[in-house]
Amino acid sequence: MGNLVKGNIVQSLTLRQLQIFEAVVRLQGYTKAAEALNLSQPTVSMQIKKLCETLGLPLLEQVGRTIHPTAAGRDVYLTAREILGGVVALDDLASEHKGVVRGDLSLAVITSATYFMPHLLGAFVNRHPDLRPRLTITNRAKVLERLKSNQDDLLIMGQVPSEIGVEAYPFIDNEMVVVAPPGHPLLEEKDISLARLAGERFLVREPGSGTRLAVDRMFANQDIAITPFMELGSSEAIKQGVLAGLGISVLSKRNIALELASGHIALLDVEGFPLVRRWYAVHLQGKRLSLAARSFLKFILTEGGDTLSS
């Protein structure tokens, strides 16, 4: 078989340059690519310049504040993704033959999953110490941004987006309950109606969060609207607000296990609750998962519930 590529390209082009170029195009900017790859922006710019010089082609152009690939750049981007995907597959093949799960594992989770995902990840890493995990915890809006730009291996969320083509795998229950501080007057009542509940001081997540979407939908089904007393940006902030006696709220039961056991937070008996949803592991349709990602997905699907119960 003859040479597949010119010697000049073989000697000059590097996988790192392709990785950087792929990130710049996918994330539409040098700064975001630098942050994703833990590089400085000058390093990213320099490597892109070298790649353009090696190929003798302009690969990127700036339109307004956004970086876009040129016509040649789009072709190079698709080829770069194929090459990088082949390298990942080659690494996976070597790992499988060695019987070792190793390499990078990037996860992004919504803030409500903060209370259990580190435990699952920790149990998995203890089995596979050669892994290099990265866990990003953020709100739903930013998780969806990361999903669209394919920044992570897997994303963990409670509401699967309908506007993006994804594969979604339910792995544990997300039991949502109505909580109040100890001594709240409604603790004496049973089967509280949603209409009665809506008159209380309600602490809610920001618009767009998975919990907010589920709660708003439940009330809307009975033509009831909640007037929030406060909007807070995380489940932890909501929990602290309930502990401080600011109002009542809906939280995932997994997030308040310690507070329930200690009596610092109490459950209200409300019609339609607990509201049982699922936690999902999600990735884009057609995405080829690495061995590390496939192994972690299998782990949470088959052992996630038992791991968290132990």
Steps between C-alpha positions, in 0.01 A plus 500: 500500500638840402513810714148607599595860579781729397809488711477873577161454666613191690798688641317824580141420591427374852201340668506783752448751221204303372357476851535875548349578160207267566433669834519853353247414229269305728502764774512791254787683662861497614421587861248220551732250331789610722285456811376157389853377426668672798726701269580868471330694221836594338588129484171423326550785253858393425405137434213605270743724309747211461224270376392756239861542388555124476190450286545825310135586552300762690291291739320755718337837458344739748145621441409757762623354828466138393758272339378296202681247280560588137384259230839328524480518878171310505660217301804497728270502806315188383829326421647602836201350680546175311870487584448586867217247523732238353766582759245461782388168350864386478556593865184314599613195304833496680326543836254218433782265406676592823176467698545852637248786502705819484517842339280806531140495620315831478162536671271800533212492748229742608534641851220281640716193430786637713392288795544159337717521187833542686418179690435307179808644333713429807391135512577461130842667519592278796454204267689665215779713651655575160203718406531878478150622591366853459167593660331828406205609715283778362141602429274344239548777244877459499473120499291528183763730347767243578283225354445690174872567460593140591739604777450195723475124481174485695262750659278430800160670518146445617316639196604369158498780240252452217659760274833314465553154351637294790531151640370495859545220755294508825703356786353599841177653630478871570236520776388861544330596827348810658706618796448747783686609813408318823196650669338619177116510541441278195679209670178433688298459179459195274456479125555874453360628171721676246270802519559521877873457449516779242400750768815434701832681471659291226874481436569399140792438266578737216287474182624222274630270773380140486337516843323825414371355172360190673331697780357766269360229273334322792327816622409608147320168446252619766493858367689623804788747485760548771608851591858444616604657828864460399689362198832335585771363274573159651347220702745575781378861516139377506581258781670768705200725446264236634731437796492874573119500502462714188236273349419159355630340181534188286833318517642167395479265798858387436616855571356522850569157650712638785257781580204261507686255726597779741154658500618835365267470200155338490288356219152633424221260404393648165273351234697372202825480698753353509544581134716220362720576202823341382859612477641454150845459350490681165717542193445621144351255253769326298777585746767232527573448868849421622567183696509707821162657424343167396629336817373779725160493329476124553601548865230754583235307307569170676640604838408866552205439731680241712810719528300792635305278740806341653 
